[in-house]
Amino acid sequence: MSAQKNYQGAILGMCNPLLDISAEVPEELLQKYELSLNNAILAEEKHLPLYDDLVKGYPVQYIAGGATQNSIRVAQWMLKVPGSTSYFGAVGTDAYGEQLEKCAKEDGVRVIYQKNPSVPTGTCAVLVHGGERSLVANLAAANTFTAAHLDTAEAKEAVEQAQLYYISGFFLTVSVDSILNIAKHAVESNKIFSMNLSAPFLVQFFGDQMAAVMPYADFVFGNESEAAAYGAAKEYGSDLSTIALKLAAQPKASGTRPRIVVFTQGSESTIVAVNGVVTVYPVDALPRELLVDTNGAGDAFVGGFLSQLIQEKPLAECVRAGHWAARVIIQRSGCTFPKECEFY
């Protein structure tokens, strides 16, 4: 890493901090709750007994989660300098919230949580079947985040210090005001603002909120199912390269840099669109027997990518780091990683 640049607090993430409750489950449990693999949804009334079913019926793991928090933890790990990243989100004043804070701090992330004593910390059921995952998020306290938190002295300092902001689409359901606050600051200060499509349901049901934020996005990430949903919603067709190009060409609030769109496709090639050109980056296939679960793979890709982007590395190097991080994470349970990062 370049010694000249100060990376203290360089990357700031904001989203929903959730404690993942992860377990290997049979097909019957997915069917019981009408869940599909490679998907993420918000819990409805009918899903609430699922959390109890998981804890009582299966050997579960509790892992610090939340899409953006995962990405920030991976970026921090790959930057190898403690305190290079900060993170905002809302938690309860309970054991789960303490566990989340402890995990993030141990990973070197500066967490600046908005704490709500009257609502429990959010959880995410991670149902793993055949290496694929289905996510069901019960946001709870995470859903109570307000833009007022951005006015606290500690948060203001973190926003000023950061050079790159990353917010997943999941936060569109919580506080668009907070996203726009950060996004506008990024444009005014000529900093990088990045976001993620995150889930098909966000594209389908939170399209207006997404459209309000999109003009500020310098980088947009998504996977193949999210990209397809976006293409369908915008009538861009079904070809992912075309969808990426059309999204990259949408109007931007800042003219200082072109929008770059990055679509991952699991073990298939990653698509990057910028300035009317699509580049395809192959993924090194992982032998099936080494796959543990895909939970956190997309988050890890973004974390790896951002860890190089903040160092002003070329796009190809950012993608290589993303692929490398995702490959590490899918060989482990949840979004976890070894103590030492061996990316060079």
C-alpha positions in Angstrom: 0.0 0.0 0.0 1.1 3.5 -0.8 2.9 5.0 2.2 2.1 8.6 1.1 -1.7 8.5 1.5 -3.5 8.5 4.8 -6.1 5.7 4.9 -7.5 6.6 8.3 -11.3 6.3 7.9 -10.9 6.4 4.1 -13.9 4.1 3.4 -17.3 4.7 5.1 -20.2 2.3 4.9 -23.8 2.8 6.0 -26.6 0.2 6.1 -28.3 -2.4 8.3 -26.1 -4.1 10.8 -27.6 -7.6 11.3 -26.5 -10.7 13.3 -26.6 -13.6 10.8 -28.1 -16.8 12.2 -26.8 -19.4 9.8 -27.5 -23.1 9.4 -27.4 -25.9 6.8 -31.1 -26.7 6.2 -33.1 -29.3 4.1 -35.2 -28.3 1.1 -38.4 -28.8 3.3 -37.6 -25.8 5.5 -37.2 -23.6 2.4 -40.5 -24.9 1.1 -42.3 -24.4 4.5 -41.5 -20.7 4.4 -41.8 -20.3 0.6 -38.1 -19.3 0.2 -35.9 -19.6 -2.9 -32.1 -19.9 -3.0 -29.8 -17.1 -4.2 -32.4 -14.6 -2.9 -32.8 -12.0 -0.1 -36.1 -10.8 1.4 -37.4 -8.9 4.3 -39.2 -11.0 6.9 -43.0 -10.9 6.8 -45.3 -12.0 9.6 -45.3 -15.6 8.2 -41.5 -15.7 8.5 -41.1 -14.8 12.1 -41.3 -18.4 13.5 -38.4 -19.2 11.2 -35.8 -17.8 13.6 -37.0 -20.1 16.4 -37.2 -23.0 14.1 -33.5 -22.5 13.1 -32.2 -22.1 16.6 -34.1 -25.0 18.0 -33.8 -27.4 15.1 -30.4 -26.9 13.6 -26.8 -26.3 14.7 -26.6 -22.6 14.1 -23.7 -20.1 13.8 -24.0 -16.5 14.9 -21.9 -14.3 12.5 -21.6 -10.5 12.2 -23.6 -9.7 9.1 -25.5 -7.0 7.2 -24.4 -6.7 3.5 -22.5 -3.4 3.8 -20.9 -4.2 7.2 -19.6 -7.4 5.6 -18.1 -5.4 2.7 -16.5 -2.9 5.0 -15.1 -5.7 7.2 -13.5 -7.3 4.1 -12.1 -4.0 2.8 -10.6 -3.3 6.2 -9.0 -6.8 6.3 -7.5 -6.3 2.8 -6.2 -2.8 3.6 -4.3 -4.2 6.6 -4.2 -0.9 8.4 -6.6 -0.7 11.4 -9.1 2.1 11.3 -9.1 2.5 7.5 -12.9 2.0 7.5 -15.9 3.3 9.4 -19.5 2.1 9.5 -22.9 3.6 10.4 -26.1 1.6 11.3 -28.6 1.2 14.0 -28.6 -1.6 16.7 -30.4 -2.3 19.9 -28.7 -2.1 23.4 -28.7 -5.9 23.7 -26.3 -8.8 23.6 -26.6 -9.2 19.8 -25.7 -5.5 19.3 -22.7 -5.9 21.6 -21.6 -9.0 19.7 -21.9 -7.1 16.4 -19.8 -4.2 17.7 -17.2 -6.5 19.2 -16.8 -8.4 15.9 -16.5 -5.2 13.8 -14.0 -3.7 16.2 -11.9 -6.9 16.3 -11.7 -6.6 12.5 -10.4 -3.1 12.8 -13.6 -1.3 11.7 -14.6 1.9 13.5 -18.3 1.4 14.2 -20.5 4.4 15.0 -23.8 2.8 15.7 -27.0 4.7 16.5 -28.3 2.7 19.5 -32.0 2.2 20.2 -32.8 0.8 23.7 -36.4 0.0 22.8 -35.9 -2.3 19.8 -33.8 -5.5 19.5 -30.8 -5.7 17.2 -31.7 -6.9 13.7 -31.1 -10.5 12.6 -30.8 -12.3 9.3 -31.7 -16.0 8.9 -29.2 -17.5 6.5 -30.5 -20.8 5.2 -27.7 -22.8 3.4 -28.7 -25.6 1.1 -26.3 -27.3 -1.3 -23.8 -24.4 -0.9 -26.4 -21.8 -2.0 -28.1 -19.4 0.4 -31.4 -17.8 1.1 -31.5 -14.7 3.3 -34.5 -13.5 5.4 -33.8 -10.3 7.3 -35.7 -9.1 10.3 -34.4 -5.5 10.5 -35.8 -4.6 13.9 -33.4 -1.8 15.3 -31.6 -1.5 11.9 -34.9 -0.1 10.6 -34.9 2.8 13.1 -31.8 4.6 11.8 -32.5 8.3 11.3 -30.6 11.1 9.5 -30.2 12.8 12.9 -27.4 10.4 13.6 -25.4 12.1 10.8 -25.5 15.3 12.9 -23.6 13.8 15.8 -20.0 15.0 16.2 -18.5 11.5 15.7 -20.5 10.8 12.6 -19.7 14.2 11.1 -16.0 13.6 11.6 -16.2 10.2 9.9 -18.1 11.6 6.9 -15.5 14.4 6.5 -12.6 12.0 6.9 -13.9 9.4 4.3 -12.9 9.6 0.6 -15.2 6.8 -0.6 -18.7 5.9 0.5 -20.5 2.6 0.1 -24.2 1.9 0.8 -26.1 -1.2 -0.2 -29.6 -1.0 -1.7 -31.0 -2.6 1.5 -30.8 0.8 3.1 -33.3 2.3 0.6 -36.0 0.7 2.8 -34.7 2.5 5.9 -33.5 6.1 5.3 -33.3 7.6 1.9 -32.7 11.0 3.5 -29.5 9.6 5.1 -28.3 8.2 1.8 -28.9 11.5 0.0 -27.1 13.4 2.7 -24.0 11.3 2.2 -24.4 11.2 -1.6 -24.7 15.0 -2.0 -21.7 15.5 0.3 -19.7 13.1 -2.0 -20.6 15.1 -5.1 -19.8 18.5 -3.4 -16.5 17.2 -2.1 -15.5 15.3 -5.3 -15.4 12.0 -3.4 -16.5 8.6 -4.6 -20.1 7.4 -3.9 -20.9 3.7 -4.6 -24.0 1.6 -4.1 -25.4 -1.9 -4.7 -28.7 -3.1 -6.3 -28.6 -5.7 -3.5 -31.8 -7.7 -4.2 -34.4 -8.1 -6.9 -37.2 -6.9 -4.5 -35.5 -3.6 -4.1 -35.5 -3.0 -7.8 -39.1 -4.1 -8.1 -40.7 -2.3 -5.1 -38.3 0.5 -4.2 -37.6 1.7 -7.7 -38.4 5.4 -6.9 -36.0 5.4 -3.9 -33.3 3.8 -6.0 -33.9 6.3 -8.8 -33.5 9.2 -6.4 -30.1 8.0 -5.3 -28.8 6.6 -8.7 -27.7 10.0 -10.2 -25.1 10.3 -7.4 -23.6 6.8 -7.9 -20.1 6.6 -9.3 -20.0 2.9 -9.0 -23.0 0.5 -9.0 -22.6 -3.2 -8.1 -25.1 -6.0 -8.5 -25.3 -9.7 -9.2 -26.9 -11.4 -12.2 -30.4 -11.8 -10.7 -30.4 -8.1 -9.5 -29.2 -7.0 -12.9 -31.9 -9.0 -14.7 -34.5 -7.4 -12.4 -33.2 -4.0 -13.1 -33.2 -4.7 -16.9 -36.8 -5.8 -16.7 -37.9 -2.8 -14.6 -36.3 -0.3 -16.9 -37.2 -2.2 -20.1 -33.5 -2.5 -21.0 -34.0 -6.1 -22.2 -32.4 -9.3 -20.8 -28.7 -9.0 -22.0 -26.6 -8.1 -18.9 -24.0 -6.3 -20.9 -26.6 -4.1 -22.4 -28.3 -3.5 -19.0 -24.8 -2.5 -17.6 -24.1 -0.1 -20.4 -27.5 1.6 -20.2 -27.3 1.9 -16.4 -23.7 3.4 -16.7 -25.1 5.9 -19.2 -27.9 7.2 -17.0 -27.6 10.9 -16.0 -25.1 11.7 -13.2 -25.1 14.5 -10.6 -21.3 14.8 -10.9 -19.6 15.2 -14.3 -16.1 14.6 -12.9 -16.1 10.9 -13.4 -18.1 8.4 -15.5 -20.4 5.9 -13.8 -18.9 2.4 -13.6 -21.3 -0.6 -13.4 -20.0 -3.9 -12.1 -22.2 -7.1 -12.4 -21.0 -10.3 -10.8 -22.4 -13.7 -11.9 -21.2 -16.1 -9.3 -18.7 -18.5 -10.9 -19.3 -16.9 -14.4 -17.4 -13.8 -15.6 -17.8 -10.4 -14.1 -19.1 -7.6 -16.4 -17.8 -4.1 -16.1 -19.3 -1.2 -18.1 -17.9 2.3 -18.4 -17.9 5.0 -21.2 -19.8 2.8 -23.6 -17.4 -0.2 -23.3 -18.0 -3.5 -21.6 -15.0 -5.5 -20.3 -15.5 -9.1 -19.2 -13.3 -10.6 -16.4 -13.3 -14.4 -16.1 -13.5 -16.0 -12.6 -11.2 -18.8 -11.7 -13.5 -21.7 -11.0 -13.4 -23.2 -7.5 -13.7 -27.0 -7.3 -17.2 -27.8 -6.1 -15.8 -29.8 -3.1 -14.1 -26.6 -1.7 -17.4 -24.6 -1.7 -18.8 -24.2 1.8 -21.5 -21.5 1.2 -22.0 -18.5 -1.0 -23.3 -16.3 1.8 -21.3 -13.1 1.7 -19.6 -13.8 -1.6 -21.1 -10.6 -3.3 -20.3 -8.6 -0.2 -16.7 -9.8 -0.1 -16.3 -9.0 -3.8 -17.3 -5.4 -3.1 -15.0 -5.2 -0.1 -12.0 -6.5 -2.1 -12.8 -4.2 -5.0 -13.1 -1.1 -2.7 -9.9 -2.0 -0.9 -8.0 -1.4 -4.2 -10.2 1.4 -5.5 -9.3 3.6 -2.5 -5.6 3.0 -3.4 -6.3 4.2 -7.0 -5.5 0.9 -8.5 -6.7 0.1 -12.1 -10.2 -1.4 -12.6 -8.7 -4.8 -13.5 -6.9 -4.9 -10.2 -10.0 -3.9 -8.3 -11.9 -6.8 -10.0 -9.0 -9.3 -9.3 -9.2 -8.3 -5.6 -12.9 -8.7 -5.6 -12.7 -12.2 -7.1 -9.9 -13.2 -4.7 -11.9 -12.0 -1.6 -15.1 -13.8 -2.8 -13.1 -17.0 -3.4 -11.8 -16.9 0.2 -15.2 -16.3 1.7 -17.1 -19.1 -0.1 -14.7 -21.6 1.3 -15.8 -20.6 4.8 -19.1 -20.4 6.7 -20.6 -16.9 6.4 -18.7 -13.8 5.7 -15.6 -14.8 7.8 -12.0 -14.7 6.9 -8.6 -15.9 8.2 -6.7 -13.5 10.6 -4.0 -12.7 8.0 -4.8 -11.4 4.5 -2.6 -12.9 1.9 -3.7 -10.8 -1.1 -0.8 -9.3 -3.0 
